[in-house]
Amino acid sequence: AAVALPAREGADQGVVAVAIALTDLADLLGRLRVAGHPIRAFVLDSRLGTLAAAGAAPARGSGRNATLPRLEETEPRVLRALAHTDEFRTAIDTDKEASFVFTVDGVRQAAILRPVLTHGREWLAGAVVAEDDFLGAIRRDLNRTILASLGVITLFLASAMLLARSIADPLHAIEIGRAHV
């Protein structure tokens, strides 16, 4: 894809051009990771419903005959499932950012969608990641913190009981001694 935009600064005029090969963009999206697990990132042509780039969705065919797949026709399955969610359809219809959770094969997936408008062309950038890939380390750390806190509380209570007993036993002995006098 190539884009050329007029650039103006004061009286100077010029053109700024950018060219990005869709295969390079797809390669970049395919390398995105969170905690070592893949992020299913993509760029979708909102009007046509076809993927411009996705890490796991290469164009079908080659050369001039290449066609871009629709999101609901691509791999991995999680992207096909995303295309059938109400939140995805709403994001396409309203051009509004959305973040939500949906389930595929019993695994919760977190998704974020963001519309991008560039010179009349409507795109949708998105990413999907398994919720456990994203939150798993946080949950494990939270569980360790809870267990450590319970251990500290247990030690504190045991120490408090020993201290209370070390004070109460001599006082009790004095009270018994007075009773026998």
Secondary structure, 3 states (H helix, E strand, C coil): CEEEEEEEECCEEEEEEEECCHHHHHHHHHCCEECCEECEEEEEECCCCEEEEECCCCCECCHHHCECCEHHHCCCHHHHHHHCCHHHHHHHHHCCCEEEEEEECCEEEEEEEEEEEECCEEEEEEEEEEHHHHHHHHHHHHHHHHHHHHHHHHHHHHHHHHHHHHHHHHHHHHHHHHHCC
